[in-house]
Each structure stands twice: as structure tokens, then as C-alpha cells.
Amino acid sequence: MLAFSWRLLHTDPPRGAARRTLSSRSPPPAPCSVSSRISLELAAPSCVGPHALSSNLRLLHAMRARMVVRGAARALPPGAAVCTSSHSLESAHSTMHAFRTRDITLRVPSKDKLVRFSFCSARHLLAETIRRHGLLRSTGAHLDFLQLLGTQITFANLLASALEGEERVETRFTAEEATILTEALALGECRCYLRPEYNAQLEERDLPTFPLRVNRILYGQEKPFSSVVHADLGELLQPPCEAASTSAAASTCTNEASGVPFSLYVPGMARRVPVEAWKSFFSYNSSLHAYNYLRRSDGSIPAVWMQSRIDAASLRDHGFLSADGTVAAAAWQPDETCRGNDGEKKAQDAHRALLRTIPFSFGVVVTPLAAGVAVDQRVSQLNRAVMEAAALLSASPGSGATATSALQPLLERCAETHTTCQYILSLVSGDHDGAYQAAVAARQYSAEPAHVAAVVDPIRRALGVQDFVVPLEATEAVRTGLDFFCRCSKQNVVESLVSAPACALESLKASDNTVHCSFCGKCYGLASAEWQELEMARSASTSPQ
């Protein structure tokens, strides 16, 4: 099967009527032609205001289920039987659950407009990326790497959430096992795939490992705004006064001169968090790399935390893994998407099953907005405390850790109740009422602020950030639904093949005339008539004028 780069498939500028309303300016160069994405949820405003949302979610689900049943009854002809069985209620509950656990980005300013809180949930995106590219099989069920993938997808969407319309972010991050390429648009489209390059190959060429490249494609800019950074764990953890004399340290000293150290060092940190936990966190979580990028490239002083979890026991329960942890022989194969309706149904079933194995995949960034040194220092303190606790989550049982992470009970509650948005915003802002209102505005699951405070406040005290309280302006929250969406099409495939090298066509013939989009894994088969048209177009393009 021939795998074509997305850059070959995505060539036409966007021209969707629905998207022309996003901005009166010309959109940035887009990677492909528009395929309409039907999303009623994106277009429709929330029908339940914050003041009207019942705190009893079960009651809300039951009310909506009864509305669905009554609506169906009105639509039936007289005398027709109406099913009000538990199956109907379960179906309505399932629909509401999918709605409340939708992948989103959410931007919430503080009431004084000095700080911006950005949240992202990306469970569905991670599950779909794993499914489309068969990553359980191709990575040997390397769950640490797949969790890194989840945090990298989250990071790209957090960056894109600060843009508008069809502006987009492309990230390329090389890790120990592979390179992760992600593209995220501000309007909520995202796609991701892997390349075979990895850190050991960079070391052989005396190049820095863990390079992170970020391209921003913006309105009014002919070329992307690009930057490349390389995080160094030793520099991130060393005491500020011992900063190395490197070019990277020069910017570190500049930041420290303003009173905000680049280093995450806190006295006693080595005793609390084993170095092996920091190494694992550095290798299989994007948080440290995101922090390094935002400090060095954007010049901001953020608090950053991203976390993904894939549950091995759930993978075994759903038939993806065998008892010994290897990929099950009967695990779903991504090539089945090429086989019509049956393949599509199996793909949907596989996505739902994978989603049940991912209790959470989220990220949050707290960004001071020209707020002054005092606010910068407080956000930096929050960042150091959360980073240390997050690194401790990566400690293995025999690593010498003397305590469990203060964040562990928070993650367990998020996994149980699907209230990640509210709990995480409560953690980083200290404004429990504002976090509740923001979660309602985001149409996510929510809980009584007092119940959340009972869980979050002890964690904030354990982290030493109980005095960091920033009231949220939830009425100005900006929410965007996220989807794994690729703009490739057969037309773009054929057009790209017109100018493709001859060896690419030979490879295509050897793969039963099937082209495979590297970004989304979709398959396109060329019929005999389409092949003849392609050869005629190639001949016309190479003939003398």
C-alpha cells in the first residue's frame, strides 16, 4: 500500500461557505480543500444557561430522556406503539454522556484580565489516532509512548486554541521511539501520525535529542512562523545559580534577572522525587517540553500540565491485549476501513472500545498576560509545584519515592466522574464557583463546587499553592469542540499523482492501486478508468507546449 504524505494530498485553499463567516480576511494557506464537517453542536449555542443547570445530573439525564421519548411519540402515526423501555432511556443517557465528554478546548480569562486559563480534553482524539494508524500493534502496545502521544496532541490543540478561524499549528516532536506530527486548527480540526525518526538517530549525528518544532500558519502571513527548541532535563532541574554557560542559559539568566527563574528547582526536590521519575516524565509526557517551548519561544511564564492515561487492564478486558500484555491476535486491523460499510462499523466499534480504555487525556496552561512580575512569580510557583507532583506520578514502585503524588486522588476522581474540566480549573485557579460555571459553559460534566473543593483544597495545600486564587470570568469562556478530521480526498490524491515521480506510480501499481493518506490512514482505490485518466493527465503535463 502506498502511503502519501499529507502535503501532497492537501493542496487546495479552503472555500467553505460556513467558514467564510469566521473572518473577513483571507484565510492562511490551507493544507487541502474543504470537505464539509457536519457538527450541529458547534453551530448551536448551549440551550441550558449556567443558572438553569440542575446540580443533579441523573435528574437532568432523565428529563432529557423523557423529552426524547415524547418527541418520538409525537412523530409516530396515531395508534403506533411507543417504546418507553429502559433501552430508550439508556440510549438517551448514552447520547448525553457522549455530549458531556466531548473533546474540547476552553479559554477562560480571569476577572481582572491579567491571566488566561486554557484547558483541553483530547480522549477521543487519542483513541482515534491509535485506531486509525493501528498504533497498539505497530508500537507493541507501548503504553508510555502512547500516553506521550496523548499529551502531544493536547499540546498542539492548546496552542491552536489561542488562534482564530482556519489559523493552525503544526508540531513535530521527536521522542525515543518515533516522531509525532500533529496539526490542529483553531476551529477544532486535528489530525496526527507518526514518522520513524527517533532520538538515537539524532545522537548518531551529534544532534540534540527531543527537538520540538512548532509552525504557526496565521492570517496575513505568507510564511509560517516557525521555531525549534530542545529541552534539557538537567538545565530544567538544576538550581538557578548553577545555570550552565550555554546559549540556552543566556535566556535563562535574562528571565532570572526579572525575578522569575527558568529552572523548576525547589529545595529538597531530589529527596521527594527520584531522578528516574523525572527522566520518565521527561521522556513520556510533553509537559516539560511545552514549558520549555513557551518560555524560550513565546517568552511567556506559564504553568503547564498535561496528562494522559491508557489503562492496560481495560485493554485486556476489551480484547486489545492478551493476558501477557502483548497485542491480541484478534485485535482490530486498521485496513478494514477500506472495506465498505462493514469496515466502517468495525472502526466505530473499535473507537468506542478504545475510548473506554482512556479515562482521561487533558492539558491546562495558565498564562500571565503582561500582568507584572508579582503575578509572573505566583504563576511560576504554581508551575513548579504542579510539575513536581506530576513527575512523581511517573515514579515506579521501586524507584525510592517516599510518598505518592498529591495529584493522584484528583486524577482518580476525574476518571470516575468525567468532571476533568471543572476539577483541573479548580486546581489551577482556586476559584471553585468560577470553575463550575466554566464547566457548565463548556457543556461538560459538572459537580457541586463544595464537593469539588473538598477534594481540591487539600491538594492545593499539599502543593503549597492554597494562596494562589484567581477569580475566573466564566461568562467570557470560549469553547471549541474538537474532532479528528482530515481534508484529504480522492480528487486531491489524483491531482497530486499527476506530478508525482514515476517510482511513486510503480509503487502504487504494486499495492493494488490503493493510496493511503499518511495523516488519517484513509484508503483510496483507483479504478481502471481513473488510472487511464491519470496517465493521460501525466502525459499532457510533460508534453512540450
C-alpha positions, 0 to 999 in steps of 0.5 A: 500500500502506498502511503502519501504524505499529507502535503501532497494530498492537501493542496487546495485553499479552503472555500467553505461557505460556513467558514467564510463567516469566521473572518473577513480576511483571507484565510492562511494557506490551507493544507487541502480543500474543504470537505464539509464537517457536519457538527450541529453542536458547534453551530448551536449555542448551549440551550441550558444557561449556567443558572438553569443547570440542575446540580443533579445530573441523573435528574437532568439525564432523565428529563432529557430522556423523557423529552426524547421519548415524547418527541418520538411519540409525537412523530409516530402515526396515531395508534403506533406503539411507543417504546418507553423501555429502559433501552430508550432511556439508556440510549438517551443517557448514552447520547448525553454522556457522549455530549458531556465528554466531548473533546474540547478546548476552553479559554477562560480569562480571569476577572481582572484580565491579567491571566488566561486559563486554557484547558483541553480534553483530547480522549477521543482524539487519542483513541482515534489516532491509535485506531486509525494508524493501528498504533497498539500493534505497530508500537507493541502496545507501548503504553508510555509512548502512547500516553506521550502521544496523548499529551502531544496532541493536547499540546498542539490543540492548546496552542491552536486554541489561542488562534482564530478561524482556519489559523493552525499549528503544526508540531513535530516532536521527536521522542525515543521511539518515533516522531509525532506530527500533529496539526490542529486548527483553531476551529477544532480540526486535528489530525496526527501520525507518526514518522520513524525518526527517533532520538538515537538517530539524532545522537548518531549525528551529534544532534540534540535529542527531543527537538520540538518544532512548532509552525504557526500558519496565521492570517496575513502571513505568507510564511509560517512562523516557525521555531525549534527548541530542545529541552534539557532535563538537567538545565530544567532541574538544576538550581538557578545559580548553577545555570550552565554557560550555554546559549540556552542559559543566556535566556535563562539568566535574562528571565532570572534577572526579572525575578522569575527563574527558568529552572523548576528547582525547589529545595529538597526536590531530589529527596521527594522525587527520584531522578528516574521519575523525572527522566520518565516524565521527561521522556513520556509526557510533553509537559516539560517540553511545552514549558520549555517551548513557551518560555524560550519561544513565546517568552511567556511564564506559564504553568503547564500540565498535561496528562494522559492515561491508557489503562492496560487492564481495560485493554485486556478486558476489551480484547486489545491485549492478551493476558501477557500484555502483548497485542491480541491476535484478534485485535482490530486491523486498521485496513478494514476501513477500506472495506465498505460499510462493514469496515466502517462499523468495525472502526466505530466499534473499535473507537468506542472500545478504545475510548473506554480504555482512556479515562482521561487525556487533558492539558491546562496552561495558565498564562500571565498576560503582561500582568507584572512580575508579582503575578509572573512569580505566583504563576511560576510557583504554581508551575513548579509545584504542579510539575513536581507532583506530576513527575512523581506520578511517573515514579515506579514502585521501586524507584525510592519515592517516599510518598505518592503524588498529591495529584493522584486522588484528583486524577482518580476522581476525574476518571470516575466522574468525567468532571476533568474540566471543572476539577483541573480549573479548580486546581489551577485557579482556586476559584471553585464557583468560577470553575463550575460555571466554566464547566457548565459553559463548556457543556461538560460534566459538572459537580457541586463546587463544595464537593469539588473543593473538598477534594481540591483544597487539600491538594492545593495545600499539599502543593503549597499553592492554597494562596494562589486564587484567581477569580475566573470570568466564566461568562467570557469562556470560549469553547471549541469542540474538537474532532479528528478530521482530515481534508484529504480526498480522492480528487486531491490524491489524483491531482497530486499523482499527476506530478508525482515521480514515476517510482511513486506510480510503480509503487502504487501499481504494486499495492493494488492501486490503493493510496493511503493518506499518511495523516488519517490512514484513509484508503483510496482505490483507483479504478481502471478508468481513473488510472487511464485518466491519470496517465493521460493527465501525466502525459499532457503535463510533460508534453512540450507546449 
